[in-house]
Amino acid sequence: MQRPPLQKAVIPAAGKGTRLRPLTEDTPKEMLPIRGKPMISYALREVALAGIEELYVVVNRRK
């Protein structure tokens, strides 16, 4: 049985980033640069390459 293609993706980006301090004192962890790009951009690229058009980024545990 073949699985249907993925249609939606969720990127968890909530939390205070306490394990990454002091780097996260002034910058949200998902925006920390890795090789010159915000960390979240790598996840966004993978989602786009997979052809997924509906994306949810969880930025707060209550929303």
C-alpha positions as CSV (number, residue, x, y, z in Angstrom):
1,M,0.0,0.0,0.0
2,Q,1.4,3.4,-1.0
3,R,1.3,6.3,1.3
4,P,-0.2,9.6,0.1
5,P,2.3,12.5,-0.3
6,L,2.8,14.8,2.6
7,Q,0.6,17.9,2.4
8,K,1.4,19.7,5.7
9,A,4.4,20.3,7.9
10,V,5.0,21.6,11.4
11,I,8.2,23.2,12.6
12,P,8.4,23.4,16.4
13,A,10.1,26.8,17.2
14,A,8.6,27.4,20.7
15,G,10.6,27.6,23.9
16,K,13.0,30.0,25.5
17,G,16.2,28.5,24.2
18,T,17.7,28.3,27.7
19,R,20.2,25.6,26.7
20,L,21.7,27.9,24.1
21,R,22.3,30.8,26.4
22,P,24.1,33.2,26.2
23,L,23.5,33.0,22.4
24,T,19.7,33.4,22.9
25,E,19.8,36.3,25.3
26,D,19.1,38.7,22.4
27,T,18.2,36.4,19.5
28,P,15.4,33.8,19.3
29,K,17.0,30.4,18.8
30,E,15.3,29.8,15.4
31,M,17.0,33.0,14.2
32,L,20.6,32.1,15.3
33,P,22.9,32.1,12.4
34,I,24.4,28.9,11.1
35,R,26.8,29.3,8.2
36,G,25.4,32.8,7.7
37,K,21.7,31.8,7.6
38,P,19.0,31.7,10.3
39,M,18.7,28.2,11.7
40,I,15.0,28.0,10.7
41,S,15.8,28.7,7.1
42,Y,17.3,25.2,6.7
43,A,14.0,23.6,7.9
44,L,12.0,25.9,5.6
45,R,14.2,24.9,2.7
46,E,13.6,21.2,3.3
47,V,9.9,21.7,3.5
48,A,9.9,23.6,0.2
49,L,12.0,20.9,-1.5
50,A,9.6,18.3,-0.3
51,G,6.8,20.1,-2.2
52,I,4.8,20.8,1.0
53,E,2.7,23.9,0.6
54,E,1.0,24.1,4.0
55,L,3.4,24.9,6.9
56,Y,2.8,25.7,10.5
57,V,5.5,27.1,12.7
58,V,4.7,26.7,16.4
59,V,6.1,29.7,18.2
60,N,4.3,29.5,21.5
61,R,3.3,26.4,23.5
62,R,-0.2,27.9,24.1
63,K,-1.1,28.8,20.5
